[in-house]
Amino acid sequence: MCRDIPPSSRIAVRAWRNRSPVKEVLLGVGSPAGFTLIELLVAIGIIALLIGILLPVLGGARDSARQAQDLSNLRQLMLGHTLYQQDHNGHVLWGLTPPKVNDKFVQVDTGLYPSPFGPPIADRFPWRFAPYVENVWEVLYSHRPLPPLPQASDTPFEAFNKAYGLSLEVTYALNTVYVGGHSGQFLGFYNGTDPTAQGDIPNVGAHPVFFEKEVRDPSSLLVFTEVQGRLGDGPSQFSRELEGGMFWATPPFAKGARWDIVSGQVRNLNAGLNQGLPIGRHGTSTPTAYFDGHASLETPEVLFDMRRWFNGATSPTQDPIP
């Protein structure tokens, strides 16, 4: 067969048969061409476009998952709230108490430190509420790392500071002004004769709810809501501190306007007063729990309605505190 092939061609055929695959790879013989710069830019552009489409979806899914956890936490808190009522003959959990109630000092036993605590730790609801909720501190501090708990080995100063901090900046706040009473200027407790004078007696029959039987519509009376704590800097100050919490949920009206809404955002109206504004941390809605035990996501517009906060409200902007 090779007799018909010229000598020079026979050499070429033998060389082709004896070729080295390694050399072919190194020299690029027979291998496909690489991507051009334009093709690479097009591929990068497509990837960037896909990332731009997927990131909001993934972010929304993450917010939805966190909101679902918030609602679960709130239902757990409401179960504890109901257990507290059953354990106290229908009395609801006190909100913010004076140092004494009915002439008796308010104290709490933490179960973590040998000595009980009084005000300003016992007057806030978290430590008085703690025995009724499993893993209460993990629930109440779901928005940030859990602060240290007081321990038996702590000095009195260390234990006080730890307990005080835990009672203050919680994720979910109680509607203290209208459920359980808020002492001081909000007149949840009075002197026994003048409902407009501060004192140590629960102001039963006025604006706060103190008994389960007083609640007119359990499905619409707000008890707990997620809050962001803010020490207001004036009417233009928006609440944007994700880490800050507060033990009391501030209603839109309580002895004057407390907050309003501008461009869909809650705006603080009180400088110099620590307020817990109802602002969720995940998405545009705020996880909120009601007296009947259910929890739902509410917009600022829904929460700017006193019929959600005040048991006796007949209008969205009613302010019952003189």
Sequence and secondary structure as in RCSB ss.txt:
>XXXX:A:sequence
MCRDIPPSSRIAVRAWRNRSPVKEVLLGVGSPAGFTLIELLVAIGIIALLIGILLPVLGGARDSARQAQDLSNLR
QLMLGHTLYQQDHNGHVLWGLTPPKVNDKFVQVDTGLYPSPFGPPIADRFPWRFAPYVENVWEVLYSHRPLPPLP
QASDTPFEAFNKAYGLSLEVTYALNTVYVGGHSGQFLGFYNGTDPTAQGDIPNVGAHPVFFEKEVRDPSSLLVFT
EVQGRLGDGPSQFSRELEGGMFWATPPFAKGARWDIVSGQVRNLNAGLNQGLPIGRHGTSTPTAYFDGHASLETP
EVLFDMRRWFNGATSPTQDPIP
>XXXX:A:secstr
 GGGS HHHHHHHHHHHT  HHHHHHHTTT      HHHHHHHHHHHHHHHHHHHHHHHHHHHHHHHHHHHHHHH
HHHHHHHHHHHHTTTB    B  SEETTEE  B  SSSSS B TTTTTSHHHHHGGGSTTHHHHHTTTS      
 TTS HHHHHHHHHHHTTS SEEE TTTBT B GGG SEE SS TTSB SEE TTSSSB BGGG S TTT EEEE
E EEEE  STT B   SS   SBB  SBSSSB EEEETTEEEE  TTSEEEE   SSSSSEEEEETTS EEEE H
HHHS HHHH TT  STT     
